[in-house]
Amino acid sequence: MLAYFLMLFMLCMLISISDIKNRIISNSMLMWLLALQMVYLGWSASNIVAMLILLVGGIIVFSLGWVGAGDVKYASILGLAVPVPMLETALMLTAFMGGMLVIYYYIKHKFTAGSNIKSVTLPYGVAISVGFYLVIFSDQFTKYP
């Protein structure tokens, strides 16, 4: 499992960096992440239910214009590794990290000359990475006391 966590960490970092620099979560990186999830976790009914819950909820949030499509796909694929009872925790941690991003970007752009705070977008992939990775990683410690 150590190899899985290291590869997952690296992919989450690459996706976060891409989102920070370009505001894009590329489909090719998401395909690598999906392949990693399939190889190490396989498919189970619980995994698919978690993914579908996130996908349907994500589509609703996307249709409201609150997140990008890449964010929805990213959270859904990470959701394959999160047990359904832990989804709420993953989403709460993601929302908390998103709040931290809002504060950081507000302060950064509020005091930057010529910056229009209303036109700033957030790299929400960073919040998704942290929120979901913490739950995925900590879940391993609750399984094996």
C-alpha positions in Angstrom: 0.0 0.0 0.0 3.0 2.3 0.5 3.5 2.4 -3.3 -0.1 3.4 -3.8 0.1 6.2 -1.2 3.3 7.6 -2.8 1.9 7.4 -6.3 -1.4 9.0 -5.2 0.5 11.7 -3.4 2.6 12.5 -6.5 -0.5 12.6 -8.8 -2.3 14.8 -6.3 0.7 17.1 -6.3 0.9 17.3 -10.1 -2.8 17.9 -10.4 -2.6 20.7 -7.8 0.4 22.3 -9.4 -1.4 22.2 -12.8 -4.5 23.7 -11.3 -2.5 26.5 -9.5 -0.5 27.4 -12.7 -3.1 26.9 -15.4 -6.5 26.5 -13.7 -6.8 23.2 -15.6 -7.1 19.6 -14.3 -6.2 17.7 -17.5 -8.0 14.6 -18.5 -4.7 12.8 -19.1 -3.7 13.2 -15.4 -7.2 12.1 -14.4 -6.9 9.0 -16.5 -3.6 8.1 -14.8 -5.3 8.6 -11.4 -8.2 6.4 -12.5 -5.8 3.7 -13.6 -4.0 3.9 -10.3 -7.3 3.6 -8.4 -8.3 0.6 -10.5 -5.0 -1.2 -10.2 -4.6 -0.8 -6.4 -8.2 -0.7 -5.3 -10.2 -2.6 -7.9 -13.9 -2.1 -8.2 -16.4 -2.7 -5.4 -20.0 -1.6 -5.0 -19.0 0.8 -2.3 -16.3 2.4 -4.4 -18.7 2.9 -7.3 -21.5 4.3 -5.0 -19.0 6.8 -3.6 -17.9 7.8 -7.1 -21.5 8.2 -8.3 -22.5 10.2 -5.3 -19.7 12.6 -5.9 -20.3 12.7 -9.7 -24.0 13.5 -9.4 -23.5 16.0 -6.6 -20.6 17.5 -8.6 -22.6 17.9 -11.7 -25.2 19.9 -9.7 -22.5 22.1 -8.2 -20.9 22.5 -11.7 -24.2 23.5 -13.2 -24.4 26.3 -10.6 -21.0 27.5 -11.8 -19.3 27.0 -8.4 -16.6 24.5 -9.6 -15.1 23.4 -12.9 -15.7 20.1 -14.6 -12.1 19.0 -13.9 -12.8 19.5 -10.1 -15.9 17.3 -10.4 -14.1 14.5 -12.3 -11.1 14.7 -9.9 -13.2 14.4 -6.7 -15.2 11.6 -8.3 -12.1 9.6 -9.1 -10.6 10.2 -5.7 -13.9 9.1 -4.2 -13.2 5.6 -5.4 -10.8 5.3 -2.5 -13.1 6.8 0.1 -15.6 4.6 2.0 -19.1 6.0 1.7 -19.4 6.7 5.4 -16.2 8.9 5.1 -17.4 10.9 2.2 -18.9 13.6 4.5 -15.5 14.0 6.2 -13.7 14.2 2.8 -16.1 16.9 1.6 -15.9 18.8 4.9 -12.1 18.8 4.8 -12.2 19.9 1.2 -14.6 22.7 2.0 -12.4 23.8 4.9 -9.3 23.8 2.7 -11.3 25.7 0.0 -12.1 28.3 2.7 -8.4 28.7 3.5 -7.8 29.2 -0.3 -10.5 31.9 -0.4 -8.9 33.7 2.5 -5.4 33.4 1.0 -6.5 34.6 -2.5 -8.6 37.4 -1.1 -5.7 38.7 1.0 -3.2 38.3 -1.9 -5.4 40.1 -4.5 -6.9 42.7 -2.2 -3.6 44.2 -1.6 -2.3 43.8 -5.2 -2.5 47.0 -7.2 -4.8 46.8 -10.2 -6.2 43.4 -9.1 -9.9 42.8 -9.5 -10.9 40.4 -6.7 -14.2 39.5 -8.4 -12.4 38.0 -11.4 -10.1 35.7 -9.4 -10.7 32.0 -9.8 -9.6 29.4 -7.2 -7.5 26.3 -7.9 -10.0 24.1 -6.1 -8.1 21.0 -7.1 -5.7 21.9 -4.2 -8.5 21.8 -1.7 -9.8 18.5 -3.2 -6.3 17.0 -3.1 -5.8 17.8 0.6 -9.3 17.0 1.8 -9.5 13.6 0.0 -5.9 12.6 0.5 -6.1 13.1 4.3 -9.2 10.9 4.5 -7.8 8.2 2.2 -4.5 8.1 4.1 -6.1 8.2 7.6 -8.6 5.5 6.6 -5.7 3.0 6.5 -4.9 3.7 10.2 -8.5 3.0 11.2 -8.6 -0.3 9.4 -5.5 -1.6 11.1 -5.2 -0.6 14.7 
